[in-house]
Amino acid sequence: MAETSVLEAVARPGTGKGAARQARREGLVPGVVYGGGEPPVSINVKSNELLKELKAGKFLARLITLKVDGADSRVICRGVQRDVVKDLPIHVDFLRLSERSRINLYIPVEFTDREKCKGLRRGGVLQVVRPEVELVVTAGEIPEKLTVSLAGLDINDTIHISAVTLPQGTRPTITDRDFVIANITAPSGLKAGGTEGIDEEEEEV
């Protein structure tokens, strides 16, 4: 199962603009949690904690464990409203997830078999284009990572998404092109002149 971010919140007793303004004066961001077959709940989140998560990036496509007064819910953010002048969050919406919810999430990529990569043994460099790939996944079966083997790859080889074995039931959000995950480049001192000067290693017996 993929790791999740944890965000603390408290139930907001009041509703409406007055309660929301009071929350902001206290350094909180008002919000709502809805979906998952349960009634909506108005919440307050600490502004500094929410800002930290927003600055971490990809907040709208990360799985979040939302702790509301001690009760955990798996959620995904469905929207953040910001102040038009200060660009600070003023409201946040979270969607509860059921086991069968289909969502978009960024899944990290792990590269294995580096010792079996011919290009790296010859001094090449692994250039990672996408350390994470956005996939459409089922909430109850979120993969922890994508594993990409570098075995047999040489300098100037490129790894496309089509070469990656995706977990069952998942697919990339980008479907109109075979995008690049990583490539093996020549050492910086040899890029201009190509790879002709790199000696081939003897095959291991």
C-alpha beads as a LAMMPS data file, in Angstrom:
LAMMPS data file: protein, C-alpha beads

205 atoms
204 bonds

1 atom types
1 bond types

-500.0 500.0 xlo xhi
-500.0 500.0 ylo yhi
-500.0 500.0 zlo zhi

Masses

1 110.0

Atoms # bond

1 1 1 0.000 0.000 0.000
2 1 1 1.259 3.482 -0.831
3 1 1 2.389 5.736 1.979
4 1 1 0.071 8.617 2.836
5 1 1 0.493 12.119 4.179
6 1 1 -1.112 12.782 7.567
7 1 1 -3.062 15.966 8.211
8 1 1 -4.703 16.909 11.504
9 1 1 -8.093 18.647 11.596
10 1 1 -10.895 19.413 14.020
11 1 1 -14.633 19.434 13.411
12 1 1 -15.979 22.969 13.037
13 1 1 -19.063 23.504 15.215
14 1 1 -20.480 26.382 13.202
15 1 1 -21.251 26.715 9.503
16 1 1 -21.564 29.660 7.198
17 1 1 -19.389 32.675 6.478
18 1 1 -19.241 33.846 10.103
19 1 1 -17.749 30.611 11.382
20 1 1 -15.318 30.507 8.444
21 1 1 -14.109 34.051 9.102
22 1 1 -13.628 33.258 12.793
23 1 1 -11.548 30.197 11.880
24 1 1 -9.278 32.275 9.630
25 1 1 -8.761 34.849 12.383
26 1 1 -7.517 31.984 14.586
27 1 1 -4.962 30.830 12.008
28 1 1 -7.139 27.997 10.684
29 1 1 -8.370 27.133 7.209
30 1 1 -12.037 26.082 7.039
31 1 1 -12.944 23.113 4.902
32 1 1 -15.305 20.232 4.349
33 1 1 -15.001 16.441 4.093
34 1 1 -17.628 14.696 1.994
35 1 1 -18.378 11.463 0.144
36 1 1 -17.742 7.855 1.095
37 1 1 -21.399 7.265 1.975
38 1 1 -21.184 9.544 5.032
39 1 1 -22.613 13.019 5.665
40 1 1 -20.378 16.060 5.017
41 1 1 -18.377 17.342 7.976
42 1 1 -17.162 20.939 8.328
43 1 1 -13.571 21.070 9.558
44 1 1 -10.733 23.434 10.409
45 1 1 -7.108 22.749 9.465
46 1 1 -4.095 24.601 10.830
47 1 1 -2.976 27.061 8.173
48 1 1 0.753 26.364 8.629
49 1 1 0.239 22.592 8.363
50 1 1 -1.806 22.955 5.182
51 1 1 0.763 25.322 3.674
52 1 1 3.512 22.786 4.386
53 1 1 1.579 20.106 2.498
54 1 1 0.852 22.462 -0.389
55 1 1 4.518 23.425 -0.708
56 1 1 5.450 19.723 -0.842
57 1 1 3.729 19.594 -4.232
58 1 1 1.107 17.457 -5.974
59 1 1 -1.354 17.999 -3.126
60 1 1 -4.355 17.325 -5.380
61 1 1 -2.976 13.938 -6.397
62 1 1 -1.695 12.498 -3.121
63 1 1 -3.407 10.125 -0.727
64 1 1 -3.990 11.782 2.644
65 1 1 -4.893 10.385 6.042
66 1 1 -7.113 13.076 7.544
67 1 1 -7.424 12.880 11.326
68 1 1 -10.594 14.662 12.432
69 1 1 -10.827 14.727 16.228
70 1 1 -8.902 11.447 16.345
71 1 1 -10.924 9.617 13.676
72 1 1 -8.980 8.672 10.537
73 1 1 -10.309 8.961 6.998
74 1 1 -8.505 8.271 3.742
75 1 1 -9.125 11.278 1.544
76 1 1 -7.899 13.126 -1.507
77 1 1 -8.039 16.894 -1.869
78 1 1 -10.589 18.052 -4.419
79 1 1 -9.911 21.764 -4.271
80 1 1 -8.095 24.582 -2.494
81 1 1 -9.428 28.131 -2.656
82 1 1 -6.840 30.887 -2.244
83 1 1 -6.970 34.549 -1.356
84 1 1 -6.622 36.495 -4.611
85 1 1 -4.238 39.025 -3.020
86 1 1 -2.157 37.025 -0.523
87 1 1 -2.380 33.686 -2.383
88 1 1 -2.963 31.914 0.937
89 1 1 -5.456 29.034 1.298
90 1 1 -8.866 30.147 2.569
91 1 1 -10.891 26.933 2.066
92 1 1 -10.160 23.276 1.332
93 1 1 -12.345 20.379 0.172
94 1 1 -11.587 16.704 0.825
95 1 1 -13.245 13.643 -0.698
96 1 1 -13.494 10.465 1.387
97 1 1 -12.458 7.336 -0.461
98 1 1 -14.126 3.964 -0.519
99 1 1 -12.220 0.784 -1.388
100 1 1 -13.491 0.972 -4.974
101 1 1 -12.970 4.688 -5.594
102 1 1 -10.983 5.428 -8.765
103 1 1 -8.536 8.284 -8.253
104 1 1 -5.445 9.871 -9.797
105 1 1 -2.288 9.539 -7.674
106 1 1 1.437 10.047 -8.181
107 1 1 3.260 6.743 -7.639
108 1 1 7.068 6.802 -7.068
109 1 1 9.382 4.925 -9.432
110 1 1 12.177 2.673 -8.122
111 1 1 15.036 1.655 -10.437
112 1 1 16.576 -1.755 -9.777
113 1 1 19.369 -3.964 -11.214
114 1 1 21.840 -1.092 -11.512
115 1 1 24.714 -3.589 -11.284
116 1 1 23.325 -5.341 -14.387
117 1 1 23.075 -2.132 -16.414
118 1 1 25.766 -2.143 -19.114
119 1 1 25.490 1.598 -19.620
120 1 1 26.132 2.407 -15.962
121 1 1 29.076 -0.006 -15.826
122 1 1 30.581 1.869 -18.774
123 1 1 30.357 5.164 -16.901
124 1 1 26.955 6.292 -18.113
125 1 1 24.540 8.246 -15.959
126 1 1 20.915 7.460 -15.142
127 1 1 18.857 10.566 -15.940
128 1 1 15.447 10.243 -14.255
129 1 1 12.827 12.232 -16.133
130 1 1 9.857 11.147 -14.009
131 1 1 10.633 10.071 -10.426
132 1 1 6.845 9.713 -10.025
133 1 1 4.153 8.714 -12.503
134 1 1 0.546 9.826 -12.219
135 1 1 -1.717 6.771 -12.452
136 1 1 -5.433 6.094 -12.277
137 1 1 -5.738 3.620 -9.395
138 1 1 -8.328 1.953 -7.178
139 1 1 -8.252 3.340 -3.624
140 1 1 -8.266 -0.133 -2.102
141 1 1 -5.290 -1.332 -4.191
142 1 1 -2.861 1.570 -4.403
143 1 1 0.643 0.385 -5.356
144 1 1 3.513 1.496 -3.138
145 1 1 5.829 2.040 -6.117
146 1 1 6.583 1.165 -9.735
147 1 1 9.666 -0.990 -10.263
148 1 1 11.809 -0.487 -13.352
149 1 1 14.715 -2.851 -14.086
150 1 1 17.840 -1.365 -15.668
151 1 1 19.246 -4.795 -16.571
152 1 1 20.702 -4.912 -20.081
153 1 1 20.344 -1.203 -20.811
154 1 1 23.218 0.621 -22.484
155 1 1 24.253 4.243 -22.984
156 1 1 21.655 6.193 -25.015
157 1 1 18.881 3.718 -24.144
158 1 1 15.566 5.251 -23.115
159 1 1 12.864 3.829 -20.853
160 1 1 9.308 4.635 -21.917
161 1 1 6.138 4.021 -19.918
162 1 1 5.229 1.213 -22.329
163 1 1 8.241 -0.750 -21.025
164 1 1 7.037 -0.546 -17.415
165 1 1 4.872 -3.327 -16.009
166 1 1 2.002 -1.523 -14.296
167 1 1 0.053 -3.081 -11.416
168 1 1 -3.204 -4.704 -12.429
169 1 1 -6.095 -2.264 -12.586
170 1 1 -3.952 0.840 -13.042
171 1 1 -3.208 3.015 -16.064
172 1 1 -1.319 6.247 -16.721
173 1 1 -3.314 9.459 -16.783
174 1 1 -1.361 10.373 -19.932
175 1 1 -2.629 8.099 -22.684
176 1 1 -1.877 10.015 -25.881
177 1 1 1.886 9.390 -25.958
178 1 1 4.530 6.893 -24.836
179 1 1 6.279 9.260 -22.430
180 1 1 9.835 8.874 -21.140
181 1 1 10.574 7.680 -17.594
182 1 1 14.391 7.787 -17.709
183 1 1 17.391 7.344 -19.973
184 1 1 21.042 6.341 -19.776
185 1 1 23.295 9.180 -20.925
186 1 1 26.992 9.234 -21.710
187 1 1 29.446 10.693 -19.173
188 1 1 29.481 14.498 -19.428
189 1 1 33.001 14.572 -20.840
190 1 1 32.028 12.318 -23.729
191 1 1 28.592 13.687 -24.656
192 1 1 29.917 15.967 -27.351
193 1 1 31.928 13.252 -29.041
194 1 1 29.486 10.378 -28.642
195 1 1 30.274 7.038 -27.049
196 1 1 32.805 5.717 -29.532
197 1 1 35.659 6.264 -27.083
198 1 1 34.161 4.152 -24.333
199 1 1 35.777 0.754 -24.169
200 1 1 33.490 -2.220 -24.125
201 1 1 33.713 -4.294 -20.939
202 1 1 34.602 -7.909 -21.294
203 1 1 31.627 -10.173 -20.836
204 1 1 31.575 -11.937 -17.495
205 1 1 31.879 -15.692 -17.712

Bonds

1 1 1 2
2 1 2 3
3 1 3 4
4 1 4 5
5 1 5 6
6 1 6 7
7 1 7 8
8 1 8 9
9 1 9 10
10 1 10 11
11 1 11 12
12 1 12 13
13 1 13 14
14 1 14 15
15 1 15 16
16 1 16 17
17 1 17 18
18 1 18 19
19 1 19 20
20 1 20 21
21 1 21 22
22 1 22 23
23 1 23 24
24 1 24 25
25 1 25 26
26 1 26 27
27 1 27 28
28 1 28 29
29 1 29 30
30 1 30 31
31 1 31 32
32 1 32 33
33 1 33 34
34 1 34 35
35 1 35 36
36 1 36 37
37 1 37 38
38 1 38 39
39 1 39 40
40 1 40 41
41 1 41 42
42 1 42 43
43 1 43 44
44 1 44 45
45 1 45 46
46 1 46 47
47 1 47 48
48 1 48 49
49 1 49 50
50 1 50 51
51 1 51 52
52 1 52 53
53 1 53 54
54 1 54 55
55 1 55 56
56 1 56 57
57 1 57 58
58 1 58 59
59 1 59 60
60 1 60 61
61 1 61 62
62 1 62 63
63 1 63 64
64 1 64 65
65 1 65 66
66 1 66 67
67 1 67 68
68 1 68 69
69 1 69 70
70 1 70 71
71 1 71 72
72 1 72 73
73 1 73 74
74 1 74 75
75 1 75 76
76 1 76 77
77 1 77 78
78 1 78 79
79 1 79 80
80 1 80 81
81 1 81 82
82 1 82 83
83 1 83 84
84 1 84 85
85 1 85 86
86 1 86 87
87 1 87 88
88 1 88 89
89 1 89 90
90 1 90 91
91 1 91 92
92 1 92 93
93 1 93 94
94 1 94 95
95 1 95 96
96 1 96 97
97 1 97 98
98 1 98 99
99 1 99 100
100 1 100 101
101 1 101 102
102 1 102 103
103 1 103 104
104 1 104 105
105 1 105 106
106 1 106 107
107 1 107 108
108 1 108 109
109 1 109 110
110 1 110 111
111 1 111 112
112 1 112 113
113 1 113 114
114 1 114 115
115 1 115 116
116 1 116 117
117 1 117 118
118 1 118 119
119 1 119 120
120 1 120 121
121 1 121 122
122 1 122 123
123 1 123 124
124 1 124 125
125 1 125 126
126 1 126 127
127 1 127 128
128 1 128 129
129 1 129 130
130 1 130 131
131 1 131 132
132 1 132 133
133 1 133 134
134 1 134 135
135 1 135 136
136 1 136 137
137 1 137 138
138 1 138 139
139 1 139 140
140 1 140 141
141 1 141 142
142 1 142 143
143 1 143 144
144 1 144 145
145 1 145 146
146 1 146 147
147 1 147 148
148 1 148 149
149 1 149 150
150 1 150 151
151 1 151 152
152 1 152 153
153 1 153 154
154 1 154 155
155 1 155 156
156 1 156 157
157 1 157 158
158 1 158 159
159 1 159 160
160 1 160 161
161 1 161 162
162 1 162 163
163 1 163 164
164 1 164 165
165 1 165 166
166 1 166 167
167 1 167 168
168 1 168 169
169 1 169 170
170 1 170 171
171 1 171 172
172 1 172 173
173 1 173 174
174 1 174 175
175 1 175 176
176 1 176 177
177 1 177 178
178 1 178 179
179 1 179 180
180 1 180 181
181 1 181 182
182 1 182 183
183 1 183 184
184 1 184 185
185 1 185 186
186 1 186 187
187 1 187 188
188 1 188 189
189 1 189 190
190 1 190 191
191 1 191 192
192 1 192 193
193 1 193 194
194 1 194 195
195 1 195 196
196 1 196 197
197 1 197 198
198 1 198 199
199 1 199 200
200 1 200 201
201 1 201 202
202 1 202 203
203 1 203 204
204 1 204 205
